């Protein structure tokens, strides 16, 4: 697999992309400039994709490659310097309409643990195109540069800031019912502890045999025990609920003990899991989507409640199509409080998690939400019907999770599209404009009332590559799920692309002032290693430091003032090759333990499939 390029904030102005095709956008860079006259597009050079690094002996991890490009995204379109917020209120101008939306996810998951998809291992299996999962993103693996302030001003007025880079069944509401065809959870131990038995090494090989003083223990290592279809399967989760770590794959959802990795329960579904939210409810419940059949024509339309504490299935309901343009091939799910939302092209719905009651559905009017970001607030990306599909009209809203009514609405400039939500509180949103080599990328922050707070402007030369998942999705854009980013009340943190290649790869974390958009400080990763934000922990930035050549990875923190990363959990150097081998891995940290889980499982034959390592845990 080739190594994905990175992204950068805007610098200079809009301009023709440089370098090979598939360059990715970056945030604006350089000092603010006088905004160009309205209607004149900003310009900035595109970031050229970075060639894959030379791999050292152990197979140093690479960044996962993108599977699908995201479609352009609009910015705020309003009078005044950065555009104004539309009047809050219900559904004025909001109506259905096909919006041909493309893949793309969002901000950090809100869950007991912090998660970050690790960089990809060379030679990992090629994923099949399937909906759901973390959602594919145009910027996954693509370097981006943030565009200059001039562009930014134009796009937010007209839009925001950009980074350069090369009729039907409306009345039929679903009724929740008890699940009748989901098998009861079963239990069966599937993993041994850190001695390595049955976990991918020889039985006599002690995973902790080479551990040095001060290094964490390998608590357990797990191999795949699910018989998968020919093209493999995406992995949903993992989620940590109490003393259980849970993941879903193909037609099973399983819970494992965080202490020893032994399986606590397994729940089987009648068809493929096709989507899942990034976060659970506060009490450990989740709603996943399952296909309504086992044929290629099946829709991703059945919702299933699962209590992740026990593995027991709750209510189940099937979403009814609202018309011709209600595409349910792919859907995206998000949870906020006691509400789970279902986003897709052409329509959206929301249900109460506790009992499955539908709370709101497709709106009247010309504007329709197509994707949501959950957590402490519910943020919606909305598309408004226009007479030009090549020049879309998007809006950003905070909506009431119980009624679906907007608390505020921010209208983006024509042609600017909502890409991802990096954080819901404070609200930090990724936007893009254009397509292909002319695609531009921007990051903007909003105040609590929905007015523009700032645009992120990076220093010249900085390139960024947030990881927004690898699942391929056409009609169900995921706003959430991006990692490599974090935010607190006044600062936004983002990891840069690797600075070098081979065993000397390293990078930085850059902190941006959310009130001004300018760089506050930069912190370097440990020598010959890279690091990425997982979230916030006790006022500090929580980081995953990737395993390097003969160097173990680990969990570290950065003070809000920057400086040198402080290691909380140093993974053993002796297992660095295993740590680096997980495909599109996701990293979680909770209660002093770290977990690395593969984002996809696939192999060329059944024997290799059952030998594939799927999850690994470390602790003191």
N, C-alpha and C positions, 0 to 999 in steps of 0.2 A: 504494500500500500504506500502511496506517496504521502509525504508529510504535508499537512494542510498549512496554508499560509496564515499569517496573523492579521489582526485588524488594528487600525490606528485612528485616533481622533483627528478631526479636521485640521488642516494646516494650509496656509496660502489661500487657495480658492479652488473652485471646481476646474477640472481639466481632464484631458485625455489620460486614461490609465496607462501606466508604464509597465513594462515587463510582459511575461507570458500571459495567456488568457487565464480567466478565472481568478484574477486578482480580487482581493476583498477590501471593503471599505475600512476606513479608520477615522477616529474622532478628529475634530479640527485641531490644528496645531499653530503655534506662534501667537504673537500678541494680537489683541482684538484690532480689527480694521474697520474703516468706515463702511457700513453696509452699502452694497450696490443699489442702484435704483430699483424699485419694484419691478418684478417681471424678469430681471436679469439674473440668470443662474450663477451661483458661486462656483468657483473653480478650485480644484486641488489635485495634485498629482496622485495617481493611483499607486497602491503598494504592490510591488511585484511579489508573486508567490515565492516562497523559499523552497529550494530543492531539498529532498530528503537527506538527513544527515547520514554520515557513514556510521554503520552500526558496529559497536565494539563486540567483543567475544560473547558476552552474556546476553546480548540482545537488549540493548538499551531501549526503553519505551519511546515510541513515536507518538505524535499527536494523531488521533483518529482522523481519517479522511472524510470529507463531506459526501453525503449520498445524494443530496438534492439541493438545488439552489432555491433560495427564497425569492419571492417576487418583491418588487419595489414597495416602499412604504412611505406614506405621506407625513407631512409635518403640519404644524398649526397654521391655519390660514386665517388671518384676522388683520384688521387695521392696527396701526401702532407698531412700534419697534419689533416686538417679538410675537405679535399676534395676540389676540385677546381671547379670553375664555368665553365660551358661549354661555348664555344665560342658563342657570340650572333649571331643572324641571323635567317633567316626564318625557313624553315621546314626541315632542315637536320635531317634525321632519324625520321621523324614524320609521322606516318601512323596509319591507323585504326587498329582495332583488338579488340575483346571482352575482356574486362578487369575485368569482374565480380567484380565490385566495390560495396562497401556497404555503409550504411548510415554514415553521418557525416557532421557537419556544420562548422562554422568559426568565425572570429573576430567580433568586435563590429559594430553594424549598424551605418551608417552615416545618420542622419536624424535630423530634427529640434529639437527633444527631445531625451533624453537618455533613453534607455530601458533596463530593467533587469527582467528576469523571476523570480518571487518571489517563495519562497519555498512552497511546496504543502501542502494543508490542509488535515488532516487525514480523510479518508472515502470518498475522492473525487472519481468521477466516473472513471472507467477504460477506457482508450482511445482505440479506434479501430485502427487497423493498416491501415494507409492511407498515401499516399505519399504527398509531398509538405510540407507546413508549415515551421517551423524553421528548420526542418531536425533533425532526431534522431542521437544521438551520442553515441559511446561506453562508453564514460566517463560520460554520464549524470547520476548523482547520484552515481558514483563510485569513491571511494577515490583513489588518485594516489600519488606515491612518485617519486620524480625526481631522476634518476639514477646518479651514480657517474661520475666524469670527465673522468675516464679511459674509460668507456663505451661510453661516449659522443665522445671522440676523435675518437674512433674506428668507431662509426657510421657515423660520418660526413666525415671522410676520406672514410670510408667505409660507412659513414652515418651520424653521428650526436650524439646527447645526448639522453639518454633514461631514463624514469622513470619506475621503476619496478611496476608490478601489477600482484596481483595474476591473296555486289555487287548489286546492285539493282537499286535504283532510284536516282543515284548521280546527274543526270542532271535536276531533277525536283526541281526547287527552288520555295518556296512559294511566292505568290504574295499578298501583303497587299491590303485589300479592306475595304470599309466602313462596319461597323457592321450593320447587318440587323436583327439579332434575339435577340439582347440585349435590354431589355425594357428600355424606357426612365426613368430618375430618378424621383422618387416621393418624396413628403415630407409629414411627419406626425409626430407630437410630440409624443414621447414615454416615456419621463422621466420627473418627477417633480424635483423641486429643493430640497434643503436639509431638507425639512420638513418630508420627508420619504413617502409621498403619492404615492402608487403604486410602490414602489421600494424595497419591500422585508420586510418591517416592517408594523406594524399596522398603520392605517392612522393617529392616534393620537400620534404616536411616533415621536418626533422631534429628528432627528439624531444629532443635535447640542445641545440638551437639557443638556447633561452632560459635555459639553466642558468647560475646565478650562482656566484661563488666560494664554496667551502665546501659546495656542494650535491653530492649523489651523482649519478652518471651513470645514465641509463636504459640498462640492458644490453641489453634486448630486450623486445618486446611481441608477444604471440601472439594470433592469431585462431582461431576454431573451424574445424576441417577435417573434422569428423565429421558424416555425414548422420544426423540424429536423428529419432526418431518425432515425431508431431504435438505431443505435450505436452512435448517436451524431455526432459532427463535430469539427474539429480543427478550431481555430480562427487564421486568418492571420492579421498581423499588431500587435498592432495599429500603425498608422503613424499620425504625427501631421503636418498639413499644414495650416499655418496662424491661424485662429480662429476656425479650424475644426479638430477634432480627428476622424480618419477613421479606420474601421476594416472590414474584410471580413469573411464570414462564410457560408458554404454550397453553396447556390446559390444566395447570396446577398452581396453587398458591400454597407456600409452605412456610412454617415458622420454625426457627432454630434457636436453641439456647445460646445466649451471648457468651456464656462461660466456657462451654465445651463443644459447641457446634452441633450437638445432637438434635435430631429432628424432634420437635414437640408435637407438631400436627401437620397434616396435609389435606387440602381441600381440592377436589377435582371439579372442573367445570365441564359442561357438555360440549363446548366448542372452544375455539381459540380465544384467549384473552387478547383484546385489541386496543385497549387504552387504559390508563390509570393516572390518577393525580399525583403530583409531587409530594403532597402532604396528606396527613391523616387528620381526623378530628382530634380534639384535646383528649378524648377518652379512648383513643386507639381504634376507631372505626374508619373504614374506607369504603368507597363505592368504585368498583371497577367496571369496565365495559367488556362484554363478551359477544362474539358474533352470534347472529340468530340462526346459524346453520353451519354445516361443515363443507359446503360447496364453495367454489370460487366466486359465486354470485352473492354470497351471504353478506349482509350489512353489519356494521359495528353498531348495533342498536339496542342491545340488552344490558340493562344496568343491574348490578348485583352488589348488595351490601354484605360486607364481611367484618366480623369482629376479630381484629388481629391479635387480641389477647388470647382468644380461645380457638380461633379457626372456624367458628360457626358462621354459617350463612344466614342472612336475614332476608329482608324483602327483595323482590326482583320485579322489574318492570321493563317493558319494551317501549322505546320511543317511537311514536308514530310520525311518519313523514308529513310535513306541512305543505307539500307541493312539489312540483317538478324540479325546482332548483334546490331542494333540501337534500344536500349530499351527505349520506351517512356511510360512505365507504370508509372515511376516516373521521373520527371525532376527537376532541380534546376535553379532558375533565379537569376541574379545579375545585378545591374545597375552601370555603371561608365560613368559619363558625359551624352552624348546623345546616349549611347549604352546599350542595354539589351542583356545579354548572356543567352544561354540555354545550360546547361550542363547535361550530362547523359552518361551512359555506352555505348561506341562504337562510339559516335559522339558528335558534338557540333555545335552551330550556334550562330550568333549575328545579331541583327537587330537595325536599327536606330529608336530611340524612337519617334522622331518627325513625321516620315512618314511611318514607317514599312518596309523600304527597307532592304533587307538582305545585310549585310556587309561582312560576311565571314561564311564559313561552314566547313564541314569535311576536314581535311588535307590529303595531300598525305604523304606517308611514313609510318613508323612503330610506330610513337608516336602520341597520340591523347589526347587533353585536355578533361577532363571529368567533371570538376567543376571549378567554378570561384568565386573570392571574389571581390566585387566592392567597390565603394567609390572614393577617389581621384586618385587611381591607379587601374588598372585591373590586378589581379593576377590569374594565371591559375595553376591548378594541372593537370599534364599530365601523362598518363600511356603509356608505350612502350611495344609492343608485344614481348613476350619471349617464350621459349620452355617449361617453367615451371610455371604454374599458381600459384603454392604455393610459388614461389619466384619472386614476381613482381619487375618491374623496374619503378620507378616514377621519375618525374622531377618537379621542381618549375620554373615558368616563370613569368616575367612581360611582358604583351603583349600590343601592340598598339590597343586601343579600336576601331579604325577606319578601320584597315587592318587585325588585328589578328596576325600580325607578331611579334615574340618574340623580346623584347629589350635586354633580357638576359635570359639564361637558366642555372639552377643549377641542376646537376644530382645527385640523391640520391643513397646511397648504395643499392645493391640488397636486397630485402626483407623489406626495410623501405618504409612506405607509408605516403603520405600527409593525415593528419587527419583534421585539422582546420586551419584557418587563424584568429588569435586573433586580429591582427592589420595590415592594409595594409601600413600605413605610420606613424611611422617606421614599417617595415615588421617583424612581429613576428608570427612564424608558429609552430603548434603542429604536431608532427610526432609520428608514432607508428610502432611497429614491433612485429610479432608473432600473436597468437590468443589465445582465451580462457584464462586459468589461467597463461599462459606463456607470455601474452601480456606485452609489454614494452612501455613506453610513454616518450616523450622528447619534449622540447621546445627550439627552436633556433631563433636567430635574424639575419637579413641580412642587409647589407649596401644598399645604394641607387643603386649601380651598380651590385647588386646580389651576391656579395661575402659574405662569412660567417663573421658575426660580433661577435657573442658569443653564448654560450649555457647556458641556465638557470640552475643553480645548487642551490638547496635549502639546508637549514640546516637540519641536521638529525632530524627526527621525524615530520617535517612539512608535512601535507597532504593537497591536494588541490582538489577542485571539481568544475571546471567551468561548468556552465549550458549551454548546447548547444542545447536545444530544446527537444521536446518529440515526434514529429511526426515520424512515422515509414516509412522508405524509403529504397528501395533495389537498384534501378538503378539510382537514382538521388541524389548524395551526395551534401549536402549543406556545403560549406566551411565557410560561415559566419553565424552570428546569436548567437555566444556564448556571455554570459555575466558572470559577476564575474571577468572580466579582463578589463584592460585599459592600455594605453601606452601614454607617451609623448616622446619628442625627445630622451631622454637619460635614461628613466626609464620604466620598465614594472611592473604593479601592479596586484596582484592576491589574491583573498580571500582564506583563509584556510577553511578546513572542520570544522564543529562544534566541539569544544573541549569537550563538556560534553553533558549530556542528560537531558530530562525533562525540567522543567522551568528554569534551570540554564544554558541552552545552550548559548554558546558564541563563538566567533572566532576572527581572526585577518586579517588584510590586510598586505601582505608582498610586499615590494618594492625591485626590482632587478635592478642592474646597467646593462644597455644594452651593455656597452662596455666590461664588464668583466663577466657578468652572475651571479655575486655574490650578496648576500643579502645586501641591504643598510640599511633598518630599518623595524621594525614591529610596527603596531599600533593596539591596542586592541579596540574591539567593546564596546559599553556601556554594563554595567552589565546585565546579563541574556538576552542579545539580540545578534543577528548576523548582519553582514553588508557585502555588496558586491559592488564593483565598477560598475558604470553605464557608465562611460566615463570620459572625462575631461571637466572642466568648469572654464574658466578664469584662467588657469594655475594650478588649484587645481584638486584633484581627487573627482569626484562626486560619492556619495554613496547612496544606499538605505539601511536604517536600518530597519530590519524586525520587525513587531509587535511581542511583547512577551505576556506572561501571564499578562493580565490587563495592558499592556503597549502598547501605540500606536507606530506605526512605524514612518518613516519620511525620509526626504531627508537631507543629511549632506555632508560636504566637508572635505577633509584632505589636509593639506598643502603638497607640494612636498617634504618637509623635514620630514614629519611624524607628530607625536604628537597625540593630542586628536581630535576626530571628532567634527566639529562645525555644529550644527543643523541649517539648513536653514528653514525647514518646519516641525514642530512637529505635527504629526497626533494625534487626540484625543485618549486618553486611553479608553474612553467610547465606541468607535466603533472598538476596537482592534479585537474583535471576528469576526466582519464582514470583516475587513481588512485581517485577516488570512484565510478567508474561500475560497478565489479564487483558483480554480484549476490551477496549473502550471502557476501562474500569471506572467504577464509582467508589469514592472513598467517604466513609462516615466516621465520625468520632463522637463518642458519648460515654460519660462516666469512666474516663480513663482507659477506654478500649478503642482501638481503631479497627475498621473493617474495610476490606477491599473486595469488591464484587464485580464480576465480569458483566458488561453491559449487553453482551450477546454471546450465545453458545452455538457453535457450528463446527462441523468436522467433515472430512471427506468420506468417512465410513463409520459404522456403528461402534467398532472397537475404539477408534480415536475419540468418538463422541463421549463414550463413557469414561475416558481417561482425562477429559478436559477439566481443568481446575476451574472452579466457579466462585469460590469465596475463601478468604483468608482473614484471620483475626489475630491481633497483637494486644498484649497487655503486660502489666508489671507483675 
